[in-house]
Amino acid sequence: MRQDLDLEDDHNDGTVRTFHKGAVLFREGQPSDVTYIIKKGRVAIYRVVNNKRVVLGERGPGEMVGEMGVITAAPRSSAAEALEFTEAMVCDSNLIHTMLHKSPRPVQLLTGYLVDHVKTLTAQVTDRPSGNAFLSVCRVTALCWQSAPGTGKAKELSYAELSTTLKDIVLLNQIEIDAVFERLAKLHLVSLTDVKASFARKDPLLGTSKPGTAFVKDKVVRLTDPDTFLSVAKNVARDIRDPSKPMVDLEFCDLDAFAREAGSTPDIIYKKLAYQEIPQDLFFFHTAKARDYIERMGAEFFKQARRPRLCAADLERVDDITAVDNATLQEAFSALGFHKVAVAMAMAGEAAREKILKNLSKKIAAVVREEAAAMTEPDEDEAADVEKELIDRIKTIKGLAS
């Protein structure tokens, strides 16, 4: 550690680069032409194995990043990403090799040994998910709780059965599982109740049976607050992570996992994608599977998109009125009044706006267009009330009102 600080002092005229949070200093497989000495901030070192990000460690002020590749002249064996705003001094390979050549022979031999040792360890990195054991156990427990029979206080899990499930899925031993549940119990996220039993002891003289010494046969697991269990567990997991231990996170997630992380459902995420409310660079396709799907569906399938026809009972928001017939909309708009129609138009998407204007007279359409344009941001409460009233009126006209 001290050598890094000395190096920074001796070469403080070197080029200093800055990286914002999330910026990548280098990626796995890139040429190893420079190394970085961190002056400010923190950097994560990771590898991607089977679509999973395996965090190998973190580096802070005074520490080097990327020195392995420079010493061996091999492509980067890992990637580095700034965890916060970071300043780092850039040292090229000539400077590093010059310093090594000037160092004593034993230091050179020791450096070579350490390089070989690190290469061996790096090759053994896997995507085993136990690096984030606490959160993995919590997620599996939450899934088991959802599928457990019963409701309310009658709902419970067998600790023995849950442990068996965790061993199969998370690949942990019983000691690790016990440690996680001990922490959960201390945080009052779960309650553990002993289930005791005893073996019958037969009296050889009287021929009667008496209960023997009691022992803990199993434990009953209950979630204190199932609705907030996972969100609290995620916050706890961030606090207990050890930067020195490898951690595993998915580099990519599917749409279902995205919805769970956002506390939503796949149906809503699909709608937000269709309305272009979510940036397209967040979603990717598996190339081989995508090509197979395109070939299976045929080119014509992708030349046009038809929005599924909504029933009146399925209407939820203003943009859904594109599926409503014109006669019903004209009657609903007439009862709503031009101001509320303008509010509806201000919050509607392009297709819904065209539908609104199409079902108004030219005079009213001009007034509604002008008033809607003046509403840069309609009041949220008023907009919600107007949206609900419009949908309710449409359903009433269709005979669906309760």
PLY file of the C-alpha trace (Angstrom):
ply
format ascii 1.0
element vertex 402
property float x
property float y
property float z
element edge 401
property int vertex1
property int vertex2
end_header
0.00 0.00 0.00
2.81 2.40 0.92
4.51 1.88 -2.44
1.41 3.18 -4.21
1.38 6.35 -2.15
5.11 6.92 -2.73
4.63 6.43 -6.44
1.93 9.04 -6.47
4.16 11.52 -4.67
7.12 10.90 -6.98
5.11 11.23 -10.18
2.53 13.84 -9.35
3.01 15.40 -12.76
1.40 12.40 -14.49
-1.89 12.62 -16.35
-4.92 12.59 -14.07
-8.25 11.34 -15.39
-11.66 11.70 -13.81
-14.50 9.17 -13.94
-18.09 9.80 -12.95
-20.07 7.21 -10.99
-20.74 4.18 -13.19
-17.98 5.01 -15.70
-15.90 2.05 -16.88
-12.12 2.44 -16.60
-11.51 -0.65 -18.74
-13.30 -3.81 -19.81
-12.36 -7.46 -19.76
-10.44 -8.46 -22.89
-9.20 -4.95 -23.77
-5.45 -4.30 -24.27
-3.55 -3.57 -21.04
-1.69 -0.38 -21.88
-2.01 1.66 -18.68
-2.58 1.26 -14.97
-4.33 3.70 -12.65
-3.42 4.98 -9.19
-6.58 6.15 -7.45
-6.28 9.58 -5.90
-9.94 10.01 -4.93
-13.02 7.78 -5.00
-13.56 4.02 -5.19
-13.41 1.49 -8.04
-14.96 -1.99 -8.28
-13.08 -4.84 -9.99
-15.34 -7.48 -11.54
-15.69 -10.23 -14.12
-18.77 -11.32 -16.07
-19.28 -15.09 -15.90
-22.38 -16.67 -17.49
-24.27 -13.37 -17.58
-23.44 -12.70 -13.91
-21.25 -9.94 -12.55
-18.75 -11.38 -10.06
-17.26 -8.54 -7.99
-13.67 -9.41 -7.08
-13.04 -6.45 -4.82
-12.80 -2.68 -4.48
-9.89 -0.24 -4.68
-9.58 3.11 -2.94
-7.20 6.08 -2.67
-3.53 5.12 -2.92
-4.26 1.73 -4.55
-3.56 0.53 -8.11
-6.06 -0.70 -10.68
-5.12 -2.62 -13.83
-1.52 -3.34 -12.92
-1.80 -7.09 -13.65
-2.37 -6.65 -17.37
0.42 -4.10 -17.69
2.92 -6.39 -15.95
1.99 -9.49 -17.98
1.24 -7.61 -21.26
-1.91 -9.77 -21.50
-5.46 -8.52 -22.23
-7.47 -7.32 -19.27
-8.60 -10.29 -17.18
-11.29 -8.24 -15.44
-13.19 -4.95 -15.71
-13.15 -1.85 -13.51
-16.02 0.54 -12.80
-16.13 3.72 -10.72
-18.43 3.35 -7.69
-18.38 7.12 -7.12
-16.70 10.16 -8.63
-13.07 9.10 -9.03
-9.76 10.76 -9.85
-6.91 8.50 -10.95
-3.35 9.08 -12.15
-2.51 7.27 -15.39
0.76 5.30 -15.55
1.79 3.72 -18.84
3.47 0.33 -19.20
6.94 1.86 -19.76
6.87 3.52 -16.33
5.72 0.32 -14.58
8.32 -1.87 -16.26
11.09 0.65 -15.60
10.23 0.64 -11.91
10.25 -3.18 -11.84
13.64 -3.37 -13.59
15.13 -0.93 -11.07
13.81 -2.91 -8.11
15.95 -5.60 -6.37
15.96 -9.10 -7.86
14.01 -10.67 -4.95
11.24 -8.11 -5.48
11.10 -9.02 -9.18
10.82 -12.73 -8.34
8.15 -12.05 -5.72
6.18 -9.95 -8.23
6.30 -12.77 -10.75
5.07 -15.26 -8.16
2.20 -13.00 -7.11
1.18 -12.45 -10.73
1.01 -16.20 -11.36
-0.95 -16.71 -8.14
-3.52 -14.03 -9.02
-3.93 -15.46 -12.54
-4.68 -18.88 -11.04
-7.27 -17.43 -8.65
-8.89 -15.36 -11.40
-9.31 -18.46 -13.55
-11.22 -20.11 -10.69
-13.84 -17.34 -10.46
-17.33 -18.80 -10.89
-20.87 -17.48 -10.87
-21.80 -19.28 -7.63
-24.40 -16.97 -6.06
-23.26 -17.37 -2.46
-21.34 -14.08 -2.55
-24.61 -12.38 -1.70
-25.89 -15.17 0.52
-28.03 -12.99 2.79
-30.17 -11.54 0.00
-30.34 -14.87 -1.84
-31.73 -16.56 1.27
-34.25 -13.74 1.75
-35.48 -13.98 -1.83
-35.98 -17.74 -1.69
-37.70 -17.40 1.69
-40.08 -14.78 0.27
-40.98 -17.07 -2.65
-41.61 -20.01 -0.29
-43.77 -17.77 1.89
-45.91 -16.74 -1.07
-46.53 -20.36 -2.02
-47.17 -21.53 1.54
-50.77 -22.51 2.44
-52.85 -20.47 4.83
-53.36 -16.76 5.39
-52.59 -14.25 8.11
-51.34 -15.64 11.42
-52.08 -19.18 10.27
-49.37 -18.96 7.62
-46.02 -20.51 8.53
-42.97 -22.31 7.13
-41.07 -25.34 8.38
-37.46 -24.32 9.06
-36.22 -27.82 8.20
-38.02 -27.87 4.84
-36.96 -24.30 4.07
-33.33 -25.14 4.86
-33.44 -28.09 2.46
-34.79 -25.82 -0.28
-32.11 -23.22 0.38
-29.34 -25.82 0.23
-30.57 -26.97 -3.19
-31.04 -23.49 -4.69
-28.49 -21.20 -3.04
-25.84 -23.89 -2.41
-25.21 -22.95 1.22
-24.53 -25.17 4.22
-26.67 -25.26 7.37
-24.25 -23.11 9.37
-24.51 -20.30 6.78
-28.30 -20.60 6.68
-28.53 -20.49 10.50
-26.36 -17.36 10.55
-28.66 -15.58 8.09
-31.82 -16.45 10.03
-30.18 -15.46 13.30
-29.56 -12.01 11.81
-33.12 -11.86 10.42
-34.54 -12.73 13.84
-32.43 -10.04 15.55
-33.75 -7.50 13.04
-37.31 -8.71 13.77
-37.85 -9.53 10.11
-38.77 -13.12 10.99
-39.87 -15.00 14.09
-38.58 -18.48 14.91
-40.64 -20.69 17.22
-39.28 -24.04 18.45
-41.36 -27.15 17.79
-40.48 -29.61 20.55
-40.95 -33.37 20.68
-39.82 -36.29 22.80
-39.35 -40.02 22.50
-41.56 -42.25 24.61
-39.73 -44.04 27.44
-41.18 -47.39 28.51
-41.12 -48.39 32.15
-39.88 -52.05 32.21
-41.63 -52.80 35.52
-45.02 -51.21 35.09
-45.13 -51.53 31.27
-46.29 -47.94 30.88
-44.84 -45.30 28.58
-43.65 -41.92 29.74
-42.38 -38.99 27.65
-38.61 -38.71 27.60
-36.43 -35.61 27.49
-37.82 -32.99 25.13
-35.78 -31.85 22.12
-36.28 -29.33 19.31
-37.74 -31.23 16.38
-38.20 -28.26 14.05
-38.81 -24.53 14.02
-41.72 -22.52 12.68
-40.73 -19.54 10.53
-43.06 -16.56 10.16
-42.40 -13.29 8.33
-43.12 -10.34 10.61
-44.22 -8.09 7.72
-44.39 -10.00 4.41
-45.15 -6.83 2.40
-41.91 -5.07 3.36
-39.70 -8.11 4.02
-37.74 -8.03 0.73
-37.32 -4.26 0.56
-35.91 -4.16 4.10
-33.71 -7.20 3.36
-32.21 -5.41 0.33
-31.25 -2.43 2.47
-29.70 -4.69 5.11
-27.79 -6.63 2.42
-26.14 -3.43 1.20
-24.91 -2.65 4.70
-23.46 -6.08 5.46
-21.57 -6.65 2.20
-17.87 -7.28 2.67
-15.92 -5.52 -0.15
-13.09 -8.05 0.20
-15.33 -11.00 -0.73
-16.54 -11.81 -4.25
-20.15 -10.86 -4.89
-22.40 -12.04 -7.69
-25.10 -10.00 -9.42
-26.84 -10.61 -12.72
-25.28 -8.56 -15.50
-28.58 -8.83 -17.39
-32.08 -9.58 -16.09
-35.25 -10.61 -17.87
-38.45 -8.59 -17.93
-40.00 -10.49 -15.01
-36.96 -9.77 -12.82
-37.03 -6.10 -13.89
-40.70 -5.88 -12.88
-40.02 -7.49 -9.49
-37.12 -5.13 -8.82
-39.35 -2.15 -9.69
-42.21 -3.46 -7.54
-44.41 -3.73 -10.63
-45.79 -6.43 -12.94
-44.69 -7.52 -16.44
-48.00 -6.28 -17.91
-47.36 -2.72 -16.73
-43.75 -2.82 -17.92
-44.97 -3.98 -21.36
-47.34 -1.00 -21.50
-44.63 1.44 -20.45
-42.37 0.07 -23.17
-45.13 0.51 -25.74
-45.68 4.09 -24.58
-41.89 4.66 -24.72
-41.79 5.63 -21.04
-38.74 3.41 -20.40
-35.44 4.05 -22.27
-34.87 1.45 -24.97
-31.20 1.03 -24.03
-32.27 -0.78 -20.84
-33.53 -3.81 -22.77
-31.58 -6.32 -24.85
-32.30 -9.46 -26.87
-30.30 -12.67 -26.84
-28.92 -12.64 -30.39
-29.18 -16.35 -31.18
-32.67 -16.70 -29.69
-33.83 -13.49 -31.39
-32.71 -14.77 -34.81
-34.48 -18.09 -34.23
-37.67 -16.25 -33.24
-37.52 -13.94 -36.27
-37.07 -16.93 -38.57
-39.94 -18.78 -36.89
-42.39 -15.86 -37.05
-41.46 -14.72 -40.56
-40.63 -11.26 -41.91
-44.28 -10.20 -42.39
-44.96 -10.51 -38.67
-42.59 -7.63 -37.89
-43.74 -5.19 -40.59
-46.69 -3.85 -38.61
-47.92 -3.83 -35.03
-51.56 -4.14 -34.05
-52.58 -3.01 -30.62
-54.75 -5.66 -28.91
-58.39 -4.70 -28.94
-59.47 -3.60 -25.47
-62.90 -4.34 -24.07
-64.68 -1.51 -22.27
-64.19 -3.36 -18.99
-60.39 -3.25 -19.52
-60.16 0.55 -19.85
-57.84 2.05 -17.24
-56.33 5.28 -18.58
-56.91 8.06 -21.08
-54.68 6.47 -23.72
-56.99 3.43 -23.77
-59.78 5.45 -25.42
-58.23 4.68 -28.81
-60.05 1.33 -28.51
-63.46 3.00 -27.90
-65.93 3.60 -30.73
-66.58 7.20 -31.85
-70.26 7.34 -30.91
-69.52 6.40 -27.30
-66.70 8.95 -27.07
-68.86 11.76 -28.46
-71.52 11.07 -25.84
-68.91 10.90 -23.06
-67.18 14.13 -24.13
-70.52 15.93 -24.30
-71.30 15.00 -20.70
-67.75 15.76 -19.55
-67.51 19.38 -20.73
-64.81 21.01 -22.85
-62.52 21.99 -19.89
-62.27 18.42 -18.62
-61.80 17.19 -22.19
-58.88 19.64 -22.47
-57.38 18.23 -19.25
-57.75 14.71 -20.67
-56.09 15.78 -23.90
-53.19 17.41 -22.02
-52.32 14.10 -20.33
-53.02 11.87 -23.35
-50.57 10.41 -25.83
-50.48 11.35 -29.50
-52.89 8.64 -30.69
-55.42 9.43 -27.95
-55.19 13.17 -28.72
-56.05 12.56 -32.35
-58.98 10.41 -31.24
-60.25 13.18 -28.95
-60.06 15.91 -31.61
-61.68 13.63 -34.19
-64.78 13.34 -32.00
-65.25 17.06 -31.33
-66.79 19.72 -33.53
-64.29 22.05 -35.22
-65.21 24.93 -32.92
-64.94 22.92 -29.70
-61.81 21.16 -30.99
-60.08 24.52 -31.48
-60.97 25.62 -27.93
-59.87 22.29 -26.43
-56.60 22.30 -28.40
-55.77 25.84 -27.24
-56.61 25.16 -23.58
-54.71 21.86 -23.56
-51.65 23.56 -25.07
-51.71 26.10 -22.22
-51.54 23.29 -19.66
-47.82 22.55 -19.61
-48.33 20.30 -16.59
-51.94 19.66 -15.55
-52.62 19.37 -11.84
-52.09 15.71 -10.86
-55.18 15.47 -8.66
-57.41 17.13 -11.25
-55.96 14.97 -14.03
-56.59 11.78 -12.03
-60.20 12.84 -11.31
-60.84 13.67 -14.98
-59.32 10.38 -16.15
-61.48 8.40 -13.71
-64.64 10.31 -14.65
-64.03 9.80 -18.38
-63.45 6.05 -17.99
-66.48 5.72 -15.69
-68.72 7.57 -18.17
-67.59 5.34 -21.02
-68.32 2.22 -18.94
-71.72 3.65 -17.94
-72.62 4.22 -21.60
-71.56 0.65 -22.32
-73.75 -0.62 -19.50
-70.84 -1.70 -17.31
-71.29 0.69 -14.39
-71.75 -0.97 -11.00
0 1
1 2
2 3
3 4
4 5
5 6
6 7
7 8
8 9
9 10
10 11
11 12
12 13
13 14
14 15
15 16
16 17
17 18
18 19
19 20
20 21
21 22
22 23
23 24
24 25
25 26
26 27
27 28
28 29
29 30
30 31
31 32
32 33
33 34
34 35
35 36
36 37
37 38
38 39
39 40
40 41
41 42
42 43
43 44
44 45
45 46
46 47
47 48
48 49
49 50
50 51
51 52
52 53
53 54
54 55
55 56
56 57
57 58
58 59
59 60
60 61
61 62
62 63
63 64
64 65
65 66
66 67
67 68
68 69
69 70
70 71
71 72
72 73
73 74
74 75
75 76
76 77
77 78
78 79
79 80
80 81
81 82
82 83
83 84
84 85
85 86
86 87
87 88
88 89
89 90
90 91
91 92
92 93
93 94
94 95
95 96
96 97
97 98
98 99
99 100
100 101
101 102
102 103
103 104
104 105
105 106
106 107
107 108
108 109
109 110
110 111
111 112
112 113
113 114
114 115
115 116
116 117
117 118
118 119
119 120
120 121
121 122
122 123
123 124
124 125
125 126
126 127
127 128
128 129
129 130
130 131
131 132
132 133
133 134
134 135
135 136
136 137
137 138
138 139
139 140
140 141
141 142
142 143
143 144
144 145
145 146
146 147
147 148
148 149
149 150
150 151
151 152
152 153
153 154
154 155
155 156
156 157
157 158
158 159
159 160
160 161
161 162
162 163
163 164
164 165
165 166
166 167
167 168
168 169
169 170
170 171
171 172
172 173
173 174
174 175
175 176
176 177
177 178
178 179
179 180
180 181
181 182
182 183
183 184
184 185
185 186
186 187
187 188
188 189
189 190
190 191
191 192
192 193
193 194
194 195
195 196
196 197
197 198
198 199
199 200
200 201
201 202
202 203
203 204
204 205
205 206
206 207
207 208
208 209
209 210
210 211
211 212
212 213
213 214
214 215
215 216
216 217
217 218
218 219
219 220
220 221
221 222
222 223
223 224
224 225
225 226
226 227
227 228
228 229
229 230
230 231
231 232
232 233
233 234
234 235
235 236
236 237
237 238
238 239
239 240
240 241
241 242
242 243
243 244
244 245
245 246
246 247
247 248
248 249
249 250
250 251
251 252
252 253
253 254
254 255
255 256
256 257
257 258
258 259
259 260
260 261
261 262
262 263
263 264
264 265
265 266
266 267
267 268
268 269
269 270
270 271
271 272
272 273
273 274
274 275
275 276
276 277
277 278
278 279
279 280
280 281
281 282
282 283
283 284
284 285
285 286
286 287
287 288
288 289
289 290
290 291
291 292
292 293
293 294
294 295
295 296
296 297
297 298
298 299
299 300
300 301
301 302
302 303
303 304
304 305
305 306
306 307
307 308
308 309
309 310
310 311
311 312
312 313
313 314
314 315
315 316
316 317
317 318
318 319
319 320
320 321
321 322
322 323
323 324
324 325
325 326
326 327
327 328
328 329
329 330
330 331
331 332
332 333
333 334
334 335
335 336
336 337
337 338
338 339
339 340
340 341
341 342
342 343
343 344
344 345
345 346
346 347
347 348
348 349
349 350
350 351
351 352
352 353
353 354
354 355
355 356
356 357
357 358
358 359
359 360
360 361
361 362
362 363
363 364
364 365
365 366
366 367
367 368
368 369
369 370
370 371
371 372
372 373
373 374
374 375
375 376
376 377
377 378
378 379
379 380
380 381
381 382
382 383
383 384
384 385
385 386
386 387
387 388
388 389
389 390
390 391
391 392
392 393
393 394
394 395
395 396
396 397
397 398
398 399
399 400
400 401
